[in-house]
């Protein structure tokens, strides 16, 4: 479905958000989509496919379209092979959903393998050579090439993470999207798609740099030359976008310098103003059957390394009558479930499944303190202002946060929590005790300060005004 050009009388502007995730737990994308729908936009979210989720779904007045990809699409000579593999995968999924118990096997090029059919004729220069020569000379050669490609494109290889996988998704999107007036791309993973979709369908593009990507995790530990080469790619794509926005002032200053752009507008990653129910929910204790006397220390978000999860687990052992609850998803989830089931963490650490953004604040408000001991392992982490910080404020939950420049300024200004040295479990434990052992009146005042900060400053109603001003300037043809 497409709507008329916004330049026509009575036109409905079309917004396409490129999530570069499954979009199921992408709260920022969902907030933008809902706000745009309320403002009269026709909104489609394009996300990455997930076997557990439908490919197309309607939600809150907008569509989510999940698009499958294959890394071969990033390499011109391998794109047809990648498309064949995707087609075979789609047919297999369709058969499984129709009730077929055995998936259709695919041959090495991705086509369904059918017994008794004639093999596809060989094509190309190698295909025209005698079969014996192909088998004895070229097959070992190409097996070696394939092996080296698998090593290069390995899941943990930084070049596969960026830019190859984003480039592959960009090519897949070209075959799936409909025209839009604005293309809003999330994370660096959307960058190559922004340019390709604008060239094919027109419209204007926005790069939403929710972090300083090439100073995060493994990229921050790269040598200067390797990271510099990737930064040159990111810079070229970002400079081609019609606008860049980011989530805090420190990131804006860093991006202006590293991307060589005007300072991006800041649209903080805050939830909407939330009115807590009375009485407050107690979902976590109810789900885990914990007594009311047990203090709930909550970590929620990505269950991955460098987030202070391991340090917080050690810290909770020093706090009697308290439990650490890990609420989320990520690569460490199964490992953390196993650790939580064994000594010394059994009955002290619990892992709960992630919840949808629309329910998250009730679960957050069910805790006594939120811990976010993010590790100072990258420039991106040192200046992060994570969404969970603003969710804690909205829910009126005191925080224990890393004493890092990004979070520390907000915690000090709001007086809504205690800072800690995130690499040291005793420091985390001391900060949690400082919150929990306050007199009731002081704890109530801290909760009130958190909610007041969210209502006055750190809320989506204030942030979306900045974002929509960028949208308006782009639609009017003026530079953002």
Phi and psi in degrees as a GROMACS rama.xvg file:
@    title "Ramachandran Plot"
@    xaxis  label "Phi"
@    yaxis  label "Psi"
@TYPE xy
-135.039  155.003  UNK-2
-112.861  165.882  UNK-3
-65.8808  162.372  UNK-4
-61.0277  141.287  UNK-5
-65.2971  -13.9314  UNK-6
-75.2309  -16.6625  UNK-7
-81.7358  148.571  UNK-8
-57.9844  134.439  UNK-9
70.9228  15.2738  UNK-10
-71.4781  152.767  UNK-11
-104.572  117.399  UNK-12
-67.4861  144.99  UNK-13
-110.295  124.335  UNK-14
-114.191  127.836  UNK-15
-115.385  122.361  UNK-16
-105.252  125.913  UNK-17
-100.407  106.034  UNK-18
-80.943  -30.3449  UNK-19
51.7051  40.5195  UNK-20
-158.577  -176.324  UNK-21
-75.1809  -12.2569  UNK-22
73.7746  -4.54673  UNK-23
-64.1646  -39.483  UNK-24
-116.411  16.9438  UNK-25
-84.8517  86.5423  UNK-26
-64.7319  -37.8289  UNK-27
-63.8073  -46.6094  UNK-28
-58.7336  -44.1621  UNK-29
-64.9527  -39.0088  UNK-30
-63.6963  -45.8025  UNK-31
-61.7205  -43.6048  UNK-32
-62.4322  -45.9676  UNK-33
-63.188  -43.0723  UNK-34
-63.5151  -39.7663  UNK-35
-67.4436  -39.3291  UNK-36
-61.0884  -44.9245  UNK-37
-62.0688  -29.8233  UNK-38
-85.2301  0.710654  UNK-39
98.0553  14.2595  UNK-40
-86.0327  154.209  UNK-41
-93.7296  115.841  UNK-42
-119.129  133.087  UNK-43
-128.882  131.567  UNK-44
-101.271  123.409  UNK-45
-101.152  125.426  UNK-46
-128.423  179.189  UNK-47
-93.8187  145.154  UNK-48
-65.1476  150.98  UNK-49
-141.12  123.75  UNK-50
-56.5234  -25.437  UNK-51
-87.2314  -3.64852  UNK-52
-122.242  151.663  UNK-53
-67.0654  151.528  UNK-54
-71.9643  -31.4442  UNK-55
-135.367  132.852  UNK-56
-149.649  147.607  UNK-57
-98.2392  134.884  UNK-58
-148.412  121.159  UNK-59
52.4759  35.9284  UNK-60
89.494  1.19844  UNK-61
-128.785  165.035  UNK-62
-102.489  144.696  UNK-63
-113.783  123.498  UNK-64
-118.259  116.407  UNK-65
-98.2826  129.65  UNK-66
-116.955  124.63  UNK-67
-76.5564  154.639  UNK-68
-143.504  169.025  UNK-69
-146.061  134.649  UNK-70
-61.7389  -20.8087  UNK-71
-63.1026  -23.7715  UNK-72
-63.9196  -18.6392  UNK-73
-76.4424  -13.3894  UNK-74
-116.402  113.733  UNK-75
-48.6173  -43.0054  UNK-76
-71.25  -13.4395  UNK-77
-111.991  4.0496  UNK-78
-64.1566  -40.5185  UNK-79
-64.8516  -38.2925  UNK-80
-61.8075  -41.7717  UNK-81
-62.9766  -41.4011  UNK-82
-65.1234  -38.3606  UNK-83
-64.2327  -40.4209  UNK-84
-63.9739  -41.4308  UNK-85
-63.6467  -41.6049  UNK-86
-62.3983  -43.1455  UNK-87
-64.363  -39.0743  UNK-88
-63.4586  -42.8053  UNK-89
-62.5307  -42.0599  UNK-90
-64.9082  -38.9868  UNK-91
-61.9847  -45.5163  UNK-92
-62.8328  -41.372  UNK-93
-61.5965  -41.4863  UNK-94
-66.4086  -39.9587  UNK-95
-64.442  -40.9945  UNK-96
-69.4886  -25.2935  UNK-97
-81.3826  -5.45147  UNK-98
112.328  2.38671  UNK-99
-71.4982  130.15  UNK-100
-82.1122  -30.0623  UNK-101
-107.934  121.351  UNK-102
-64.9729  151.498  UNK-103
-73.5928  128.728  UNK-104
-69.5981  148.436  UNK-105
-115.596  143.785  UNK-106
-78.4333  -174.541  UNK-107
-67.7379  -19.5259  UNK-108
-97.2906  3.76955  UNK-109
96.1989  -6.38622  UNK-110
-77.8146  144.307  UNK-111
-58.6084  132.584  UNK-112
-85.3871  119.192  UNK-113
-116.662  123.132  UNK-114
-68.3731  143.262  UNK-115
82.6782  -0.112718  UNK-116
-94.4274  155.944  UNK-117
-71.5094  136.064  UNK-118
-61.0281  151.551  UNK-119
-64.7309  139.598  UNK-120
-63.0953  140.188  UNK-121
-69.2866  141.533  UNK-122
-125.944  168.67  UNK-123
81.7965  176.628  UNK-124
-60.0476  -46.8645  UNK-125
-66.4079  -36.6612  UNK-126
-65.5329  -23.9568  UNK-127
-86.1236  -6.1646  UNK-128
-78.1728  158.905  UNK-129
-57.0636  143.37  UNK-130
-57.8326  -38.7166  UNK-131
-63.173  -38.9064  UNK-132
-69.6096  -39.1961  UNK-133
-61.9917  -40.3636  UNK-134
-71.8268  -39.363  UNK-135
-88.6484  -25.8422  UNK-136
-109.419  -52.1748  UNK-137
-85.2826  -32.0853  UNK-138
-60.5152  -47.4955  UNK-139
-60.1237  -36.8402  UNK-140
-61.9671  -48.9871  UNK-141
-71.5988  -29.052  UNK-142
-63.2471  -39.2224  UNK-143
-64.5666  -41.4412  UNK-144
-61.3653  -44.2515  UNK-145
-61.1523  -42.0459  UNK-146
-61.1263  -44.6577  UNK-147
-65.7307  -36.1581  UNK-148
-65.0222  -40.7752  UNK-149
-62.2213  -38.4079  UNK-150
-65.4796  -42.7226  UNK-151
-64.4377  -41.1828  UNK-152
-97.4127  16.9754  UNK-153
-55.6851  153.381  UNK-154
-58.8288  -32.7468  UNK-155
-94.9899  3.652  UNK-156
-82.3609  129.335  UNK-157
-59.6142  -36.2932  UNK-158
-67.4074  -32.6332  UNK-159
-67.4541  -40.7166  UNK-160
-64.2673  -43.4333  UNK-161
-152.877  122.694  UNK-162
-107.397  1.74581  UNK-163
-66.5611  -48.6611  UNK-164
-63.2087  -43.2427  UNK-165
-59.9733  -36.6779  UNK-166
-65.7379  -39.0143  UNK-167
-64.0749  -42.9032  UNK-168
-64.0907  -36.0743  UNK-169
-60.9044  -43.0439  UNK-170
-66.3732  -41.6018  UNK-171
-62.2771  -37.902  UNK-172
-64.3092  -33.5839  UNK-173
-56.0761  -32.7454  UNK-174
-86.6168  -4.58091  UNK-175
-119.035  -24.8975  UNK-176
-85.0817  163.708  UNK-177
-112.393  160.33  UNK-178
-57.4949  150.254  UNK-179
-143.717  158.699  UNK-180
-86.753  -32.9581  UNK-181
-130.945  133.547  UNK-182
-112.125  113.912  UNK-183
-107.949  107.917  UNK-184
-99.9544  129.33  UNK-185
-93.741  135.006  UNK-186
62.9938  168.088  UNK-187
-64.1619  -21.5561  UNK-188
-62.3705  -18.9639  UNK-189
-92.373  -9.26987  UNK-190
-57.5136  -50.9379  UNK-191
-63.7546  -30.0584  UNK-192
-68.5785  -35.7421  UNK-193
-56.808  -48.9639  UNK-194
-66.3739  -42.5923  UNK-195
-65.079  -41.6769  UNK-196
-72.842  -33.7402  UNK-197
-66.3367  -40.8831  UNK-198
-64.5925  -36.4522  UNK-199
-82.1766  -38.0752  UNK-200
-118.696  -3.73256  UNK-201
78.5138  -165.325  UNK-202
89.6245  179.031  UNK-203
-114.337  159.991  UNK-204
-126.75  145.315  UNK-205
-129.848  126.737  UNK-206
-98.4769  114.477  UNK-207
-95.606  94.7976  UNK-208
-85.8831  90.7751  UNK-209
-77.2466  -5.91919  UNK-210
-153.002  179.992  UNK-211
-101.323  86.1504  UNK-212
-56.5491  -45.8863  UNK-213
-82.1448  8.8096  UNK-214
-118.213  26.8476  UNK-215
-115.251  146.22  UNK-216
44.9743  -124.154  UNK-217
-67.377  -25.6823  UNK-218
-67.4958  -36.1698  UNK-219
-68.1904  -21.4857  UNK-220
-94.9915  2.15805  UNK-221
-68.6446  158.402  UNK-222
-65.904  156.777  UNK-223
-60.1509  -38.3426  UNK-224
-68.7146  -44.068  UNK-225
-64.9296  -45.993  UNK-226
-66.65  -36.0615  UNK-227
-61.0645  -37.1669  UNK-228
-65.8529  -42.2881  UNK-229
-68.8081  -35.9741  UNK-230
-64.3934  -33.6852  UNK-231
-63.1074  -37.3862  UNK-232
-67.2523  -48.8694  UNK-233
-59.0888  -42.8446  UNK-234
-62.2826  -43.5235  UNK-235
-63.447  -43.3938  UNK-236
-67.644  -42.2531  UNK-237
-66.2258  -40.4621  UNK-238
-65.7418  -24.9329  UNK-239
-78.593  -16.9571  UNK-240
-70.8101  152.835  UNK-241
-77.0618  -21.8643  UNK-242
-155.906  152.356  UNK-243
-128.091  134.418  UNK-244
-127.26  161.242  UNK-245
-147.084  -173.546  UNK-246
-109.61  -8.36254  UNK-247
-157.443  168.308  UNK-248
-67.5863  -38.6842  UNK-249
-63.2484  -44.9378  UNK-250
-60.5133  -39.8165  UNK-251
-60.2144  -42.64  UNK-252
-65.6342  -42.52  UNK-253
-67.1666  -43.3565  UNK-254
-66.0221  -37.8196  UNK-255
-59.5427  -37.6621  UNK-256
-77.0485  -46.7455  UNK-257
-78.2108  -32.8105  UNK-258
-92.056  -8.12734  UNK-259
57.4476  54.0189  UNK-260
-128.682  161.531  UNK-261
-57.2868  152.042  UNK-262
-58.4701  123.576  UNK-263
-68.3053  147.484  UNK-264
-62.183  150.482  UNK-265
-105.204  123.197  UNK-266
-122.063  96.4876  UNK-267
-66.444  154.598  UNK-268
-92.6826  67.2018  UNK-269
-107.168  148.237  UNK-270
-76.6862  169.329  UNK-271
-68.4181  159.558  UNK-272
-58.3466  133.106  UNK-273
-122.73  129.797  UNK-274
-98.4532  108.869  UNK-275
-68.0088  144.173  UNK-276
-68.2992  158.973  UNK-277
-122.555  116.339  UNK-278
-75.9719  165.501  UNK-279
-61.986  146.823  UNK-280
-68.5559  156.713  UNK-281
-132.463  49.5173  UNK-282
-64.5347  -38.1351  UNK-283
-68.3002  -49.2321  UNK-284
-61.6362  -38.6653  UNK-285
-65.004  -41.7714  UNK-286
-66.9699  -35.6921  UNK-287
-99.3694  -2.8707  UNK-288
58.4726  44.9678  UNK-289
-90.4375  144.852  UNK-290
-69.1643  156.825  UNK-291
-61.7662  -23.6393  UNK-292
-76.2898  -11.6221  UNK-293
-85.2771  121.484  UNK-294
-74.8456  134.26  UNK-295
-100.347  116.491  UNK-296
-103.199  117.998  UNK-297
-108.188  130.514  UNK-298
-111.82  125.585  UNK-299
-132.292  143.289  UNK-300
133.383  -153.743  UNK-301
-68.6011  130.179  UNK-302
-94.1192  80.7076  UNK-303
-136.986  174.21  UNK-304
-69.827  162.242  UNK-305
71.2605  14.6799  UNK-306
-103.646  6.6217  UNK-307
79.1209  14.0857  UNK-308
-66.5495  -48.1003  UNK-309
-62.0472  -42.3777  UNK-310
-64.9203  -37.1394  UNK-311
-69.417  -33.8978  UNK-312
-63.2544  -43.1093  UNK-313
-65.2946  -37.6027  UNK-314
-65.0326  -37.4117  UNK-315
-65.7186  -24.3545  UNK-316
-66.2237  -18.8481  UNK-317
-91.0436  1.39234  UNK-318
-120.589  103.632  UNK-319
-62.9401  151.858  UNK-320
58.1393  36.3165  UNK-321
-140.032  150.926  UNK-322
-130.704  141.878  UNK-323
-95.8974  126.465  UNK-324
-115.746  124.552  UNK-325
-102.524  115.352  UNK-326
-117.765  107.954  UNK-327
163.051  -161.674  UNK-328
-143.084  165.166  UNK-329
146.328  178.345  UNK-330
-65.4867  -21.7574  UNK-331
-91.9616  0.93141  UNK-332
-56.6251  -52.4706  UNK-333
-64.9716  -38.2926  UNK-334
-61.9014  -43.0763  UNK-335
-68.9855  -36.3381  UNK-336
-60.8223  -43.2928  UNK-337
-65.3324  -42.8349  UNK-338
-65.2778  -39.8083  UNK-339
-67.4634  -21.9132  UNK-340
-86.2728  -7.0758  UNK-341
-116.575  160.551  UNK-342
-64.5452  145.92  UNK-343
-91.4908  9.04154  UNK-344
-92.3021  -10.7393  UNK-345
-57.5771  130.762  UNK-346
68.6702  6.38118  UNK-347
-116.925  -25.1031  UNK-348
-127.346  134.723  UNK-349
-132.058  147.914  UNK-350
-118.815  123.075  UNK-351
-111.839  151.061  UNK-352
-68.0734  158.669  UNK-353
-65.5264  156.665  UNK-354
-121.748  157.311  UNK-355
-66.3847  150.161  UNK-356
-53.961  -32.6963  UNK-357
-66.6376  -20.6127  UNK-358
-105.21  -7.85753  UNK-359
-64.6852  -38.8432  UNK-360
-66.5295  -31.2372  UNK-361
-65.9362  -39.2088  UNK-362
-68.5018  -41.5094  UNK-363
-60.4925  -44.5991  UNK-364
-66.4981  -13.2026  UNK-365
-80.5309  -3.70716  UNK-366
-99.371  164.871  UNK-367
-96.626  -26.5751  UNK-368
-155.883  143.508  UNK-369
-104.63  129.964  UNK-370
-109.231  132.731  UNK-371
-141.739  74.818  UNK-372
-88.338  55.3959  UNK-373
-58.6961  135.741  UNK-374
-82.2986  145.249  UNK-375
-82.6515  53.2919  UNK-376
-95.237  -5.03009  UNK-377
-154.788  160.408  UNK-378
-60.323  -38.3973  UNK-379
-59.4971  -43.2359  UNK-380
-69.4631  -37.0232  UNK-381
-63.4067  -30.2157  UNK-382
-110.166  12.324  UNK-383
-69.9261  146.11  UNK-384
-124.841  82.0721  UNK-385
-65.6015  151.024  UNK-386
-55.5959  -36.0079  UNK-387
-61.8079  -27.3479  UNK-388
-63.7974  -45.1912  UNK-389
-73.8484  -29.2012  UNK-390
-67.431  -37.739  UNK-391
-63.2652  -43.5968  UNK-392
-61.4429  -45.3861  UNK-393
-60.4862  -36.8923  UNK-394
-84.9031  -5.37471  UNK-395
72.0239  34.2852  UNK-396
-107.944  124.786  UNK-397
-59.6434  149.949  UNK-398
-116.362  149.915  UNK-399
-115.592  113.783  UNK-400
-127.839  155.482  UNK-401
-62.0863  140.376  UNK-402
-81.6278  70.2432  UNK-403
-120.327  153.365  UNK-404
-54.4987  -38.4368  UNK-405
-65.4023  -54.0357  UNK-406
-80.3016  -35.106  UNK-407
-60.6237  -40.3339  UNK-408
-61.4983  -39.1779  UNK-409
-71.5559  -42.6831  UNK-410
-63.5751  -41.8367  UNK-411
-66.0832  -43.2583  UNK-412
-66.1852  -37.3965  UNK-413
-87.6671  -17.537  UNK-414
52.4314  41.6013  UNK-415
-110.478  19.1562  UNK-416
179.484  -168.401  UNK-417
-130.008  140.128  UNK-418
-93.278  154.069  UNK-419
-140.394  164.908  UNK-420
-86.3995  107.351  UNK-421
-70.0798  -19.1578  UNK-422
-82.5982  -9.34093  UNK-423
-115.722  114.411  UNK-424
-58.6784  -39.812  UNK-425
-59.6722  -35.1679  UNK-426
-67.8524  -40.3345  UNK-427
-63.1943  -45.2188  UNK-428
-61.3613  -42.6054  UNK-429
-63.3449  -39.6762  UNK-430
-66.8131  -40.4117  UNK-431
-63.5612  -44.6454  UNK-432
-61.1219  -39.157  UNK-433
-60.4283  -36.698  UNK-434
-72.8367  -50.2988  UNK-435
-70.1356  -28.1695  UNK-436
-93.2773  9.31357  UNK-437
-66.218  152.509  UNK-438
-59.6288  148.629  UNK-439
-51.6559  -39.6636  UNK-440
-65.5622  -39.7936  UNK-441
-68.39  -38.6681  UNK-442
-65.5825  -40.8837  UNK-443
-63.2149  -37.7334  UNK-444
-66.6336  -38.1282  UNK-445
-65.059  -41.5106  UNK-446
-62.987  -40.4495  UNK-447
-64.1034  -42.3747  UNK-448
-62.3031  -37.9588  UNK-449
-62.2685  -49.7036  UNK-450
-63.7866  -38.3115  UNK-451
-64.9338  -40.3202  UNK-452
-62.5366  -39.4336  UNK-453
-67.03  -43.1752  UNK-454
-69.3117  -35.394  UNK-455
-86.8955  -35.0295  UNK-456
-130.785  -54.8297  UNK-457
-95.1509  72.029  UNK-458
-142.578  157.818  UNK-459
-68.077  -30.1931  UNK-460
-58.0096  -38.9045  UNK-461
-74.0642  -37.8244  UNK-462
-73.71  -37.6766  UNK-463
-66.7216  -24.3716  UNK-464
-60.6431  -42.537  UNK-465
-64.5191  -44.1583  UNK-466
-62.6126  -45.2667  UNK-467
-68.1142  -26.164  UNK-468
-66.4786  -38.5806  UNK-469
-62.5394  -45.2802  UNK-470
-56.7089  -46.0971  UNK-471
-63.7053  -40.3912  UNK-472
-64.5803  -39.4779  UNK-473
-67.1424  -41.8636  UNK-474
-66.1752  -29.0503  UNK-475
-83.2099  -1.68826  UNK-476
83.0109  9.4006  UNK-477
-96.6753  146.081  UNK-478
-66.4629  143.65  UNK-479
